[in-house]
Amino acid sequence: EDTTRMYRPGAIYRTSSPRLFLSTHLDDDHTAAEIERFPAIFFFSSDIPENYKSFCADNGPIDVANLIECCKDIQVRMKNPRLRNRPLVFYTYTDTLCVTNTVFLLAAYLVLFENHSPEDAMTPF
């Protein structure tokens, strides 16, 4: 059974956190257009999902140092007083490997920094 989920570019998907969301974008121009279209939303990203260094034609897992770095980056934004009333959308490009790594990082953040169960963190994805 194929359990691959297709993420429509520009759609905003919930996570198990009420303020944290996921979106996929086609390219930088698409990202700029989404930011302009939704000024009340704070869009942010990281190059960590895109820069995974494969060991042998694999796609993960992301190393622990990058995992923690990305989680801390998310936490800084979640705790930023200037962003406290805004939804936070972590965006990545539509490439399947980028999306897979982003889902892993967001779920890891939810488990490690917001104490969600692994099942709850992964259910929306």
C-alpha positions as CSV (number, residue, x, y, z in Angstrom):
1,E,0.0,0.0,0.0
2,D,1.4,3.4,-1.0
3,T,1.2,5.8,2.0
4,T,2.9,8.7,0.2
5,R,1.1,11.9,0.8
6,M,1.2,14.5,-1.9
7,Y,1.6,18.1,-0.6
8,R,0.0,20.6,-3.0
9,P,2.3,23.6,-3.5
10,G,1.1,26.6,-1.6
11,A,-1.3,24.7,0.6
12,I,-0.8,25.2,4.3
13,Y,-1.0,22.0,6.4
14,R,-1.5,21.8,10.2
15,T,0.8,20.0,12.6
16,S,-0.2,18.8,16.0
17,S,0.8,22.3,17.3
18,P,-1.8,25.0,17.0
19,R,0.7,27.6,15.7
20,L,3.1,25.5,13.6
21,F,2.3,24.6,10.0
22,L,3.9,23.2,6.9
23,S,3.8,24.4,3.3
24,T,5.6,23.4,0.1
25,H,6.7,25.9,-2.5
26,L,7.7,25.6,-6.1
27,D,10.6,28.1,-5.9
28,D,11.7,31.4,-4.4
29,D,9.2,33.4,-6.5
30,H,6.4,31.2,-5.2
31,T,7.5,31.8,-1.6
32,A,7.7,35.6,-2.2
33,A,4.1,35.5,-3.6
34,E,2.8,33.5,-0.6
35,I,4.4,35.9,1.8
36,E,2.8,38.8,0.0
37,R,-0.6,37.0,-0.2
38,F,-0.6,36.2,3.6
39,P,1.0,39.1,5.5
40,A,-0.4,37.9,8.8
41,I,1.5,34.6,8.6
42,F,5.2,34.3,9.4
43,F,6.8,32.0,6.8
44,F,10.3,30.6,7.6
45,S,12.5,27.8,6.4
46,S,15.9,26.3,6.9
47,D,18.4,24.8,4.4
48,I,18.8,21.7,6.6
49,P,16.1,19.6,4.9
50,E,17.6,20.6,1.5
51,N,21.3,19.9,2.4
52,Y,21.2,16.4,3.7
53,K,24.5,14.6,2.9
54,S,23.7,11.1,1.8
55,F,25.9,8.3,3.0
56,C,25.0,5.8,0.3
57,A,22.1,7.0,-1.9
58,D,19.9,7.3,1.2
59,N,17.8,10.1,2.5
60,G,18.2,10.1,6.2
61,P,18.0,10.3,9.0
62,I,19.4,13.8,9.4
63,D,22.3,13.9,11.7
64,V,21.7,14.8,15.3
65,A,23.6,18.2,15.2
66,N,21.4,19.4,12.3
67,L,18.3,18.0,14.0
68,I,18.9,20.0,17.2
69,E,20.0,23.1,15.3
70,C,16.7,23.1,13.3
71,C,14.6,22.4,16.4
72,K,16.2,25.2,18.3
73,D,15.6,27.5,15.3
74,I,11.9,26.6,15.3
75,Q,11.7,27.1,19.1
76,V,13.3,30.6,18.9
77,R,10.5,31.6,16.5
78,M,7.8,29.9,18.6
79,K,8.9,31.8,21.7
80,N,9.6,35.1,19.9
81,P,7.2,37.7,21.6
82,R,6.8,39.6,18.3
83,L,5.5,36.4,16.6
84,R,3.3,35.1,19.5
85,N,0.0,36.0,17.8
86,R,1.0,34.8,14.3
87,P,0.8,31.4,12.7
88,L,4.3,30.1,11.8
89,V,4.6,28.2,8.5
90,F,7.7,26.2,7.9
91,Y,8.1,26.0,4.1
92,T,10.2,23.8,1.9
93,Y,10.5,23.1,-1.8
94,T,8.3,20.4,-3.4
95,D,11.1,18.0,-3.9
96,T,10.1,14.7,-2.2
97,L,13.3,14.4,-0.3
98,C,13.1,17.9,1.1
99,V,9.5,17.3,2.1
100,T,10.4,14.0,3.8
101,N,13.2,15.6,5.7
102,T,11.0,18.6,6.7
103,V,8.3,16.4,8.0
104,F,10.9,14.5,10.1
105,L,12.3,17.7,11.5
106,L,8.9,19.2,12.4
107,A,7.8,16.0,14.1
108,A,11.1,15.8,15.9
109,Y,10.6,19.4,17.1
110,L,7.1,18.6,18.4
111,V,8.3,15.5,20.3
112,L,11.6,16.9,21.7
113,F,10.5,20.5,22.4
114,E,6.8,20.4,22.9
115,N,6.4,17.0,24.5
116,H,4.0,15.6,21.9
117,S,4.0,11.8,21.5
118,P,5.6,10.5,18.3
119,E,2.2,9.3,17.2
120,D,0.6,12.7,17.7
121,A,3.5,14.5,16.1
122,M,3.2,12.3,12.9
123,T,-0.5,12.0,12.6
124,P,-1.1,15.2,10.6
125,F,1.5,14.2,8.1
